[in-house]
Each structure stands twice: as C-alpha cells, then as structure tokens.
Amino acid sequence: MEIPKETADMLKRYFINASPFLWGVLEARKKKERIIEIKKMGFLKDYPENSKNKYDTINQDLLVELGIEGIIGGVVLPLVYKRLGSEALNHFRRHWESDSYPTRNT
C-alpha cells in the first residue's frame, strides 16, 4: 500500500493522538490483552506484555516497526475485514462509488 506523503503525515498525527488505542479496531479492551493481540499478529514481538508504557509510546513503537502504511495494511484493514466481513464492506463500497447512502432496505 502506497499512501501519498501528505496523507501519511496526517494519518501518523491521527494515529499518535488516537484514543482509543489503535482506533478501537483491536478486540481486546485492556492494555495487556491488546499487546498480546498485536504480538499474535506478529508485531512488537519483543515487547513485554506487562509493559508500563503508555499507549502513545506503544503507538510510536508501532510506527517505528511498521510505518503508517504497515499499521493500516497489516493491522487495521485485516481487523476491519474480520469484524465487518467482505460482504458488508463491498456493500458500503458500492454505495461509496455510486455516491449514495446505504439504507436498511439495501
């Protein structure tokens, strides 16, 4: 995934200041569980599960390891697809591309 520099910089700022952690896409709700979930995805492998680091430090560490493109492509998108499913996302994409709003009947 290649993101234009201006957009990537904007996304980095959003990501660093994001609350909740990782835009709420992780299923886990506690910091230790979130770190475990990220480690299961193959990221921050050497990170201690009982880390005292604050979320902004963890976000910075993810940015260093993955970059914003890696976070979006390797963490956010797979979890959004998992949570919503490709059928629902295709439904929303069709409406987006046709410049229309989804309704409960479609």
Backbone torsions as a table, in degrees:
resi	resn	phi	psi	omega
1	MET	NA	126.8	178.4
2	GLU	-115.8	122.2	-177.5
3	ILE	-112.4	134.1	176.9
4	PRO	-55.8	145.9	-175.0
5	LYS	-54.6	-43.9	-179.2
6	GLU	-61.7	-43.2	178.5
7	THR	-67.9	-41.9	179.3
8	ALA	-61.5	-42.5	178.6
9	ASP	-62.5	-41.5	178.2
10	MET	-63.8	-44.6	179.7
11	LEU	-64.3	-37.4	176.9
12	LYS	-60.6	-45.1	179.0
13	ARG	-61.7	-44.5	178.0
14	TYR	-60.1	-44.6	-176.9
15	PHE	-63.9	-45.3	-179.3
16	ILE	-61.2	-36.6	-177.4
17	ASN	-96.1	7.5	-174.2
18	ALA	-65.6	137.2	170.8
19	SER	-142.2	122.8	5.8
20	PRO	-76.9	168.6	-178.7
21	PHE	-50.9	131.9	179.6
22	LEU	54.4	41.8	174.4
23	TRP	56.5	21.1	177.6
24	GLY	72.5	16.1	-178.3
25	VAL	-84.8	-19.3	178.0
26	LEU	-73.8	144.1	179.3
27	GLU	-74.5	-34.4	-178.9
28	ALA	-66.9	151.1	-177.2
29	ARG	-113.9	-18.1	179.2
30	LYS	-104.5	150.6	-174.5
31	LYS	-55.5	-47.8	-178.7
32	LYS	-59.6	-43.9	-179.9
33	GLU	-65.9	-36.4	178.5
34	ARG	-66.4	-41.2	177.8
35	ILE	-63.0	-42.5	177.8
36	ILE	-60.9	-43.3	179.9
37	GLU	-61.9	-43.4	178.3
38	ILE	-64.1	-40.8	179.1
39	LYS	-64.7	-36.6	177.8
40	LYS	-65.4	-27.5	177.5
41	MET	-78.6	-7.0	176.7
42	GLY	99.2	13.0	-178.6
43	PHE	-115.3	156.8	-179.1
44	LEU	49.6	44.3	-174.1
45	LYS	-57.8	-34.5	-177.5
46	ASP	-93.3	9.4	-177.3
47	TYR	-76.5	133.6	177.1
48	PRO	-71.4	133.7	-178.1
49	GLU	-64.9	-30.5	178.9
50	ASN	-96.1	34.4	-177.7
51	SER	-58.0	139.1	175.8
52	LYS	-89.6	-1.4	-179.9
53	ASN	-62.8	144.7	176.2
54	LYS	-79.7	163.9	-177.8
55	TYR	-58.4	-36.5	-179.5
56	ASP	-64.9	-32.9	176.3
57	THR	-69.9	-41.3	178.2
58	ILE	-63.5	-42.8	176.8
59	ASN	-58.9	-44.3	178.7
60	GLN	-60.5	-42.5	179.5
61	ASP	-64.5	-38.0	175.6
62	LEU	-65.3	-40.3	177.7
63	LEU	-62.0	-39.1	179.2
64	VAL	-66.8	-44.5	-176.7
65	GLU	-71.9	-44.3	-171.0
66	LEU	-109.7	-26.2	-169.6
67	GLY	74.3	164.7	-177.0
68	ILE	-65.6	-35.3	178.2
69	GLU	-63.2	-41.4	179.1
70	GLY	-67.4	-36.7	178.5
71	ILE	-65.3	-46.0	-179.3
72	ILE	-67.9	-48.7	-176.9
73	GLY	-74.6	-32.4	-174.3
74	GLY	-99.8	-18.8	-177.9
75	VAL	-120.1	-59.3	-172.0
76	VAL	-65.5	-54.8	-176.6
77	LEU	-59.8	-48.0	178.9
78	PRO	-59.5	-37.0	-179.5
79	LEU	-73.4	-34.3	176.3
80	VAL	-66.6	-44.4	177.1
81	TYR	-61.2	-40.7	179.6
82	LYS	-63.9	-42.7	-176.1
83	ARG	-74.0	-42.8	-174.8
84	LEU	-96.5	-31.2	-177.4
85	GLY	87.0	151.1	-175.4
86	SER	-68.2	-31.3	179.6
87	GLU	-63.0	-46.1	178.8
88	ALA	-65.6	-41.6	179.7
89	LEU	-65.5	-38.7	175.9
90	ASN	-64.0	-38.3	176.8
91	HIS	-59.2	-48.6	178.8
92	PHE	-64.9	-38.2	179.5
93	ARG	-62.9	-42.5	178.9
94	ARG	-59.2	-43.1	178.4
95	HIS	-66.9	-40.9	179.4
96	TRP	-60.0	-48.5	-177.3
97	GLU	-67.9	-28.2	178.1
98	SER	-93.9	5.8	177.9
99	ASP	56.1	45.2	179.2
100	SER	-130.6	162.2	179.0
101	TYR	-94.4	138.1	175.0
102	PRO	-69.3	145.8	175.7
103	THR	-119.4	169.5	179.3
104	ARG	-68.4	-21.3	-176.5
105	ASN	-90.1	-7.0	-176.8
106	THR	-107.3	NA	NA
